[in-house]
Amino acid sequence: MGNELLTRAECNALRGIAIIGIVLHNYCHWLRGIVRENEYQFFESNVEGLNGVLAHPDALLPIHLLSFFGHYGVPLFLFLSAYGLVRKYEGPTLHPVSQVAPLPFIWHHYQKLFKMMFAGFVAFVVIDTIMPRGHHYRALDIVAQLGMFNNVLPNPDQIIWPGPYWFFGLMLQLYVVYRLLLYRRHWGWTVALMAVCTLAQLLFGPESEELNRYRYNFMGGMLPFGLGLLYGRLPKTLPQNYNWLFCLISLILIYTEGQTFFGWMLVPLFVCSAGFTLVKLLPGWLLRGLEWMGGISAALFVCHPIARRVFIGLSYRGDLLEGLLLYVIASIALALLFKRIQEGSPKVLQRNKEIQEPKP
């Protein structure tokens, strides 16, 4: 029995697993000849490609697997975000009404997302502009990215650049949905919204652009987000004896259910269940390493598109592993720098203020 469903260390370790998957996926799936993922749409040919490389593995198998499965770090982030909202706003210590009133709540979380995104977006645009074949930005695309409403525009694949930044619009939508529809509501509201948003995908063709656009928005992330809300509201003591079995079954279901369109829609549930049981099974040294990685996950998410834009050309020219290695190193270095700038600036300002203003 445990006193917490997920400790702070376990949450950070799960963030570490999620960001590792996302960062590596966002490089590997750009490489030629590598199996592509089923993230927003379900392509049976991609499943056949995965099964083919599993039946005849070669030295590139890890890259195939990262390309196909790495994007499932996103459901882990959604799960953890929802879990954190419950722990922060629905715990025994109530926040002042002014902090959870709808408009202040939404504005507060928009500001948090904007501060995290803005510096990375500007840096990426500068690099992208001076690199060959830079992206052509329209005024509406730029405004929509800064306003985090580009997910709702037509052809999101073409206008959201860098691609991973679609996540900011998704999170803002989920914050709005949480505060207006699910905050301190009966669990039935959450289950109903999860069911409606998931089953509605059956109205679209598996490979259709309509499904692609649908899943770019909160409806596509409602399943793991809702699970995080429900998990956070469970009793704080649960048996831990069968985590290994639950984790193993979840991992098997991620593969088997991903073989069909309907099962694929449910895979984010199994990804989350695999994640929150796996972190309870990790040895201490690995948990600490992933916890450190989770601590820089936000900065790493913002910075890794910059490094990818610079180093992906090496892999295109044939230096596949060398380009990937340099990309990982540069992404971590940029993330540490970005995190230091964000966290260090207030301290520097406070230190300067203390120097200028003598103590009484």
Protein Blocks (a to p, Z undefined) as FASTA:
>chain_A
ZZbfbafklmmmmmmmmmmmmmmmmmmmmpghiacddfkbccfklmmmmmmmmmmgcfkl
mmmmmmmmmmmmmmmmmmmmmmmmmmmmmmmbdcdfklmgmklmmmmmmmmmmmmmmmmm
mmmmmmmmmpghiacddfklmmmmmnopmmmpghkllmgccfklmmmmmmmmmmmmmmmm
mgopafklmmmmmmmmmmmmmmpcfkbmklmmmmmpmklmmmmmmmmmmmmmpcfbdcfk
lmmmmmmmmmmmmmmmmmpmklmmmmmmmmmmmmmmmmmmpcfklmmmmmmmmmmmmmmm
mmmmmmmmmmmmmmmnopamlmmmmmmmmmmmmmmmmmmmmmmmmmmmmmmmmmmmccZZ
